[in-house]
Amino acid sequence: MKQDFEYIVLGLGGLGSGAAYWLSRQAGGEVLGLEQFEIGHVRGGSQDHSRIIRLSYHTPGYVRLAQQAYQAWAVLEEEADEKLIVKTGGLDLFPTGSVIATEDYTGSMAACDVPFEQLDAAEVMYRWPQFRLTDDITALYQAESGIAPAAKCNAAHQRMARANGATLLDNVPITAIRPLDGEVEVVAGGTTYRCRKLVIAAGAWTNSALANFGLKLPLTVTQEQVTYFATPHLADFAPERFPIWIWMDEPCFYGFPAYGEPATKAAQDVGGEETTAETRSFEPNPANFQRVQTFLEKYIPTALGPVLYSKTCLYTMPPDRDFVIDALPGYENCVVAIGAGHAFKFASLIGKILSELAITGSTASNIETFKIDRPILQMENPPKSFMV
């Protein structure tokens, strides 16, 4: 096979598969995607049956990106001839005094003309009697929220990238990245490839890739987990009868209707311990599990049942938990994306943005907040704030 390409994508998880697809729509056979493990592996943060997709966000900038994300997924669905996004509606639940301000969400959605409803606890329980809420809890309901089926979305991106002529290789560990004069050389699986533009979508391995350019970012990697509960009340938690939900406080919990398994799914956001891609385990944390179970016992008791299984994944987060989407300083032909543990809903859009940056050097999407040289990323020990 050829070894010289216009574009190489490092990492074929959620963001990298999206980038390979969107690049392939313009460049076809000039796109090479490289994955160090098998395609579809569970060592990163992009697999499993479901991720939340929502227009409800804490800043207008993220809401506008979410609107664009739905559009990007629709393009993929049409070209792949496959329905992917499952709309269930979504509830953001705010107890009195919650760490996350309701006004951040209502104001951001209103600024972007996103319709939503504000509900008291009684109304939530009237519509969805699966909940057991106290009177101090209020909720925001947004009808477009739902499920982005992660594994299916990744497979669709990969399938369509290949259909467009892209080459995607797995089980090819990256052993060297060498910036040359206007090009980049990548040694993967013992073979040397060369490209004009490089896209880095390496998740927890990002700093290993950036080290080849003399760069290191203050990223926090945590081992997170989700649990599937084989509820005996399965029909009550069908996607058409139960929404995705997020508890907007610290600790923050979130969950899904039954999708992909005959079970509900719930987790704590940023409930895991710090780790590295090399030292992480695949064993669920019992204390993390207990926190989730205790929450469900109190607020959604019929969602519980025998544990079908728990599984782990990695979050890779800048200290402000905003994305990084930018060209590398001094290497404008290399672009990077870091998803901060909440990017899958945006995966196709971020892939599109990366393709635009690689092909033309610019994008119509507003990514000013996601600069790689923003002040907090220049600090050696920056303050961390992971609540979104």
C-alpha positions in Angstrom: 0.0 0.0 0.0 1.0 3.6 -0.4 2.9 5.4 2.4 2.5 9.0 1.4 -0.8 10.7 2.2 -2.1 14.2 2.3 -3.7 13.6 5.7 -3.0 11.2 8.6 -5.3 10.9 11.6 -3.8 9.5 14.8 -6.4 7.7 16.9 -9.7 6.2 15.6 -11.9 6.6 18.6 -14.9 9.0 18.6 -13.1 12.2 17.4 -10.5 10.5 15.2 -13.1 8.4 13.4 -15.2 11.5 12.8 -12.1 13.3 11.4 -11.3 10.4 9.1 -14.9 10.5 7.8 -15.1 14.2 7.2 -11.6 14.3 5.6 -12.5 11.4 3.3 -15.5 13.4 2.0 -13.0 15.9 0.5 -9.8 13.9 0.1 -10.8 10.3 -0.4 -7.8 8.0 -0.8 -5.5 10.7 0.5 -6.6 10.0 4.1 -4.9 7.5 6.4 -6.2 6.7 9.9 -4.0 4.9 12.4 -5.1 3.2 15.5 -2.6 1.7 17.9 -5.1 -1.0 19.2 -7.8 -2.9 17.5 -10.6 -0.7 16.0 -13.4 -0.6 18.5 -11.2 -1.2 21.5 -12.4 -0.3 25.1 -9.1 1.2 26.4 -10.1 4.8 25.7 -13.3 6.8 26.1 -15.3 6.3 23.0 -17.0 2.9 23.0 -20.1 1.4 24.7 -23.7 1.5 23.6 -24.7 5.0 24.6 -23.6 8.6 25.2 -25.8 11.5 26.1 -26.5 14.1 23.4 -28.2 17.3 24.4 -28.7 21.0 23.5 -28.7 21.9 27.2 -25.4 23.3 28.1 -23.9 25.9 30.4 -22.7 28.5 27.9 -24.2 29.8 24.6 -21.0 28.7 22.8 -21.5 25.1 23.7 -25.3 25.3 22.9 -24.4 26.6 19.4 -21.9 23.8 18.9 -24.5 21.3 20.1 -26.9 22.6 17.5 -24.2 22.1 14.8 -23.5 18.7 16.2 -27.0 17.5 15.5 -26.6 18.8 11.9 -23.3 16.9 11.5 -24.8 13.6 12.7 -27.7 14.1 10.3 -25.2 14.3 7.4 -23.6 11.1 8.5 -27.0 9.4 9.0 -28.1 10.4 5.5 -24.8 9.3 3.8 -24.6 6.0 5.8 -28.3 5.3 5.4 -28.5 4.5 9.1 -30.5 6.1 11.9 -28.2 6.8 14.8 -29.4 9.5 17.2 -32.2 8.4 19.5 -34.3 11.2 20.9 -35.7 10.5 24.3 -35.9 14.0 25.8 -33.7 15.0 28.6 -34.0 16.2 32.2 -31.5 18.3 34.1 -32.3 18.0 37.8 -31.3 20.8 40.2 -31.7 20.4 44.0 -31.8 23.6 46.0 -28.4 25.1 46.3 -26.9 23.0 43.5 -23.3 23.7 42.5 -24.4 24.1 38.9 -26.6 27.2 38.4 -29.9 26.7 36.7 -29.6 30.2 35.2 -26.4 29.2 33.3 -28.5 26.6 31.4 -31.7 28.6 30.9 -29.8 31.7 29.8 -27.6 29.8 27.4 -30.5 27.9 25.8 -32.7 31.1 25.6 -29.8 33.0 23.9 -29.7 30.3 21.2 -33.5 30.0 20.8 -33.6 26.5 22.2 -37.0 25.7 23.6 -37.2 24.1 27.1 -39.5 23.6 30.0 -39.0 24.4 33.6 -40.7 21.8 35.8 -41.2 21.3 39.5 -40.8 17.9 41.2 -44.5 17.1 41.1 -44.7 17.7 37.4 -41.6 15.5 36.7 -43.1 12.7 38.7 -46.4 13.1 37.0 -44.8 12.7 33.6 -42.2 10.1 34.6 -43.4 8.3 37.8 -40.2 6.4 37.8 -38.7 9.3 39.7 -39.0 9.9 43.5 -38.1 13.5 44.0 -38.3 15.9 47.0 -40.1 19.2 46.6 -36.9 21.2 46.6 -35.8 19.7 43.2 -36.6 21.5 40.0 -35.9 20.4 36.4 -35.2 21.6 32.9 -36.7 19.5 30.1 -35.4 19.7 26.6 -37.1 17.5 24.0 -34.2 17.1 21.6 -31.9 15.3 24.1 -31.3 11.7 23.8 -28.7 9.0 23.0 -25.7 9.1 20.6 -25.0 5.3 20.2 -21.2 5.5 20.5 -20.2 2.1 19.0 -22.6 2.5 16.1 -21.6 6.1 15.5 -17.9 5.1 15.4 -18.6 2.2 13.1 -20.6 4.4 10.7 -17.8 7.0 10.6 -15.3 4.3 9.9 -17.4 2.5 7.3 -18.1 5.7 5.4 -14.5 6.8 5.5 -13.5 3.6 3.9 -16.3 3.9 1.4 -14.9 7.3 0.4 -11.5 5.7 -0.2 -9.7 6.3 3.2 -7.3 3.7 4.5 -7.9 2.8 8.2 -5.3 0.6 9.9 -5.5 -0.8 13.4 -3.0 -2.6 15.7 -0.3 -0.2 14.5 1.5 1.3 17.6 2.9 4.7 16.9 6.7 4.6 17.7 7.8 8.0 16.2 6.4 11.2 14.9 8.9 13.5 13.1 8.0 17.0 11.9 9.8 17.7 8.7 9.9 20.7 6.4 6.2 21.2 5.7 5.4 17.5 6.2 5.2 15.0 9.1 6.6 11.5 9.2 4.8 8.9 11.3 6.2 5.5 12.2 3.3 3.1 12.9 3.5 -0.7 13.2 7.0 -0.6 11.9 6.1 1.3 8.7 7.0 4.9 8.0 4.2 7.1 6.6 4.4 10.7 5.5 1.7 13.3 5.3 1.2 17.0 4.6 -1.3 17.5 7.5 -1.5 15.6 10.8 -4.6 15.3 13.0 -4.0 14.1 16.6 -7.1 12.6 18.3 -5.3 10.5 20.8 -7.3 10.9 24.0 -5.4 9.8 27.0 -2.3 9.3 24.8 -2.3 13.0 23.7 0.7 14.1 25.6 2.7 11.1 24.3 2.0 12.4 20.8 2.6 16.0 21.7 6.0 15.2 23.2 7.2 14.7 19.6 6.7 18.4 19.2 8.2 19.5 22.5 4.7 20.1 24.0 3.0 19.0 27.2 -0.4 20.0 28.4 -1.7 19.9 32.0 -4.2 17.1 31.4 -6.0 15.0 34.0 -6.8 11.4 33.1 -9.3 9.6 35.3 -10.7 6.1 35.2 -14.5 6.4 35.1 -17.2 3.7 35.0 -20.8 3.0 34.1 -23.1 0.3 35.4 -26.0 -1.5 33.7 -28.8 -2.6 36.1 -31.1 -5.4 34.9 -34.2 -3.7 36.2 -37.3 -6.0 36.6 -39.3 -2.9 35.4 -37.7 -2.9 31.9 -40.8 -1.6 30.0 -41.0 1.5 32.2 -37.5 2.4 31.1 -37.9 2.0 27.3 -36.4 5.0 25.4 -39.9 6.2 24.4 -41.0 6.2 28.0 -38.0 7.5 30.0 -35.6 10.3 29.3 -31.9 10.7 29.7 -31.2 12.6 32.9 -28.4 14.5 34.7 -28.2 15.4 38.4 -26.7 18.9 38.3 -24.8 19.0 41.6 -21.6 17.6 43.1 -21.4 14.7 43.0 -23.0 14.7 39.5 -24.8 11.6 38.3 -26.4 10.8 35.0 -28.3 8.0 33.4 -30.1 6.4 30.4 -33.2 4.5 29.6 -32.7 0.9 28.6 -30.7 0.9 25.3 -28.3 -1.6 23.9 -28.8 -4.0 26.9 -31.9 -5.1 28.7 -30.9 -2.8 31.5 -30.8 0.8 32.6 -27.4 2.6 32.8 -26.1 5.1 35.3 -22.8 6.6 36.4 -21.2 9.4 38.3 -19.5 12.1 36.2 -15.8 12.5 37.2 -16.3 10.0 39.9 -13.1 8.1 39.2 -9.5 8.2 40.4 -6.7 9.8 38.5 -4.6 7.4 36.4 -2.7 7.2 33.2 -3.3 5.3 30.0 -0.5 2.9 30.9 -1.4 2.3 34.6 -5.2 2.2 34.5 -7.0 -1.0 35.4 -10.2 -2.3 34.0 -11.7 -3.1 37.5 -14.7 -1.0 38.6 -14.3 1.0 41.8 -16.6 -0.3 44.5 -16.9 3.1 46.2 -17.9 4.7 42.9 -20.5 2.0 42.3 -21.9 2.4 45.8 -22.4 6.2 45.3 -24.4 5.5 42.1 -26.5 2.8 43.7 -27.3 4.9 46.7 -28.4 7.8 44.5 -30.7 5.5 42.5 -32.1 3.9 45.6 -33.2 7.4 46.7 -34.4 9.0 43.5 -35.1 6.3 40.8 -35.5 3.1 42.8 -37.2 1.0 40.1 -34.2 1.6 37.8 -32.2 -0.8 40.0 -31.9 -4.5 39.6 -29.2 -7.1 39.4 -25.9 -5.7 38.1 -25.6 -6.8 34.5 -22.0 -5.4 34.4 -19.9 -2.4 35.0 -17.3 -1.2 32.6 -14.6 1.4 32.7 -13.4 4.2 30.4 -10.9 7.1 30.5 -11.6 10.8 30.7 -8.9 13.2 29.5 -9.5 16.7 30.8 -7.9 20.1 30.6 -8.1 21.9 33.9 -11.1 24.0 32.8 -12.8 21.0 31.2 -13.1 23.0 27.9 -12.1 21.2 24.7 -8.8 21.7 22.9 -9.3 22.1 19.2 -6.4 23.9 17.6 -3.2 23.8 15.5 0.0 23.1 17.4 2.1 26.2 18.0 4.9 26.3 15.5 3.4 23.4 13.6 0.4 24.8 11.8 0.1 21.6 9.7 -0.7 19.6 12.8 -4.1 19.9 14.6 -5.2 18.4 17.8 -8.5 17.7 19.6 -9.1 16.8 23.2 -12.6 16.0 24.3 -12.5 16.7 28.0 -14.8 13.8 28.9 -17.9 15.3 27.4 -17.2 15.4 23.6 -18.9 12.3 22.2 -22.1 14.2 21.4 -19.9 16.5 19.3 -17.8 13.8 17.8 -19.0 14.2 14.2 -18.9 18.0 14.4 -15.4 18.0 15.9 -14.3 15.6 13.2 -15.7 18.1 10.7 -13.9 21.0 12.4 -10.6 19.1 12.4 -11.0 18.4 8.7 -11.7 22.0 8.0 -8.6 23.1 10.0 -6.5 20.5 8.2 -7.7 21.3 4.7 -8.2 25.1 4.8 -6.7 26.2 8.1 -10.0 27.7 9.3 -13.5 26.7 10.4 -16.8 28.5 10.5 -17.5 27.1 14.0 -16.5 29.3 16.9 -13.6 27.5 18.6 -11.9 30.5 20.1 -12.5 29.1 23.7 -10.6 25.9 22.8 -7.1 27.4 22.0 -4.2 25.2 22.9 -2.3 28.3 24.2 -5.0 29.7 26.5 -3.6 31.0 29.8 -4.7 28.1 32.0 -2.9 25.6 29.7 0.3 27.5 30.2 0.3 27.0 34.0 2.4 24.3 35.6 -0.2 23.6 38.3 -3.5 25.2 37.2 -6.6 25.2 39.3 -9.1 22.4 38.2 -12.8 22.8 37.7 -14.5 19.8 36.1 -18.2 20.7 36.7 -20.1 21.3 33.5 
